[in-house]
Amino acid sequence: MSSTALVPSLVHPRHRVAALVADLVLVAVGIGVVALSAQVSIPLPHTPVPLTGQTFAVLLVGGAYGATRASATLAGYLVVGGLGYGVFASHGSGWDALRLSSATGGYLVGMLVAAALVGWLADRGWDRRAARSLPAMLLGNVVIYAFGATWLAHAYHLTAGQAWDDGVKDFLVGDAIKILLAAGLLPAAWKLVDSIRR
């Protein structure tokens, strides 16, 4: 038996452990970035939904991490918040934030789906050029709106028009700016991911 046949069995597990540790570090960093961005929270006068920085972080994590890591990051974020750590907007926490009666629960769940979608598109090369990363992030933002406004309408018994007014319209300009910022910072985020995974 050739001695080289043992090399994969001896080396591969170490690489798997190192890769797993790197992924855990990335997930923890991602949770921290989303949690910090959530604290940039501006209440709006006519809606229970605040303007936050979360969308920026979610789209950036999706584009930089790919589907698997981005999904794990946002799932971890929701679990950390649900367990009572103040990582949601304005240091909010608890499982109540994710209930169907919550004004913001749909946005939080939508962020998980959006991160997975943007990550899935990034895995297929949509993150490599601004011309494709911007549409990917725009699609992610539409997913957040779809979940958030629908959930808000259910929680507050709103019509579709009221849900648009209270859950989408006033966020469009801010979210466009956040998409541009996230796309602009994507190359720096790739470098961070690569440096952690080395």
N, C-alpha and C positions, 0 to 999 in steps of 0.2 A: 504494500500500500504506500502510495506516495505521501511524503510528509506535507506536500502542499495541499493535499485534500483536507487536512485538518485546519488550515488557515481560516476558511470562512466560518467554521464552527467556533473557533477561538476568538476571532476578531468581531464577528457580526453582533453577538450579544452586547458587547461593550458599546458598539456604535448605536445599537437600539436604545440602550440605557441613556447614553449621551443625548440622543435625539429626543427621547422622552423628557429628560430633564430640561432641555432647551425649550421644548414645546410648553412645559409647565411654567417656565419662566415667562415665555411670551404671553401665555394666557393670563398670568398674574399681572404682567405689565399692562395688557389690554384692559383688564378689569379696572385697574387703577386709572388708566386714561379716560375710560368711559365715566367712571365715578367722579373724577375731577371735573370733567366737562359738564356733568349734570349739575354741578354747583354753580355754574354760570346760568342762573335762573332769573328770568325777568317776568313777574306776574303781569298779565294783561287785564285791562279793566272789565271786559265784557265776556270773558271766557275762563273756565276753571283750569284750562291748560296753559302752563307757563311756557315762555320762549326759553329754550335751554341750548346748551352747546352739545348735547348728546348726539344729535344727528351727525355732526361733524366727526366725532370720534368713532361712531358706529361705521360710517362709510369708509373712514380711513383704515380702521381695523379690518373691515371686509376686503378692501383692495390690497392691503399689505399682507394679510395672513392667509388668504385662501379660505375655502368653504369650511374645512374641518376645524382649523384653529379658530376662525371667526365665530363659528357656531358654538364651540366650547367656551370661548370668551364671553359671549353674550348670555349663554345659559348659566355660566358661573356668576356673572354679574347679577342676573335675576335671582339666583339662589342666595347669594350674599345679601342682597337687599331684602329678600323675603325672610331671611333668618334674623333680621332686625338691625343690620348694620346700615348706617345712614348714607347709602351710596346713590339713592335716587335723588331727584331734584329737591333742592332746599333741605338736604340731609334727611329726606324721607326714607321710610323703610317699612317692612312688614308685608305679609301676604295679602293684606287688604288692598294694597296698591295694584294687585294683579286681578282682582275680582271683576266680574262683569259690571258691577255697580260703580266701578272706579272711573273717574274722568280720564285718567292717564294710562290705565292698564293696557289699552289697545296699542298705544304708542310703544310701550315697553315690549310687548309681545311682537309688534311689528318690527321693532329694531332687531330682534333675534332673527326673524325671517329675512329682513333686509340684509343683515350682515352675511347670512348664508348665501343669499342670491348674489350679492356683489362679490363675495369670495369665490363662488362657483364660476362666475364670469371671469374673475381674475385668474382662476386656474386654467382658463381657456384662452389666456392672453389679452383679455380686455384691459388689463391694468398697465400694459406696456407703453401705451401712447395716450396722450390727453384726449385725442379725438375719440377714443373708445372708452377710456376710464370715466369721462364725464357722462356719457349716456348710461354706463353701468351704475354710476352713483345716482343719477337721476331716476333710474328704475327702482333702485333701493329706496329712494325718498318717496316715490309713489306708493310703494308697498307700506311704508310707515304711515302715510296718510290714509291709505285704504283701511288698514287695521284700526288706526287711531280714531278716525272720524266715524267709522261704523260702530266701534265700541262706545264712543262718546254719545252717539245718537241713541244707542240702546240704553245706556246708563241714565241719560237725561230726557228720554222720550222726545227726541228732536226729529224734525223733518229732515229730508236730505239737504234742503237749502239752509236750514239752521246749522246742520252739522258742517256744511261747507264754510259758513260764516264763522262758526265758533272753533272749528278744528283744523281748517286748512288755509283759508284766505289770508289771514294776517301773518302766516308763517312763511309765505312763498318767497318774499324778498330775502329774509334772513336765511332761509334754507338754501337759496341760490348762492348766497355768499359763502355759506358753509361748504357747499359742494365744490366751489372753486378753490377754497382753502384746502380742503381734503385732497383734491386732485393735485394741487400744487405741492403739497407736502409728501405725496406718495413716494417719490424717489428717495427722500430722506428716510421714510419709514421702511422701505426695502432694505436700505443699508443697515438699519438697526436690526431688522429681522435676520439678515445675513450674518451680522457680527455675533448675534446671540447663538445662532445655529452652528457657527464654526467650532 
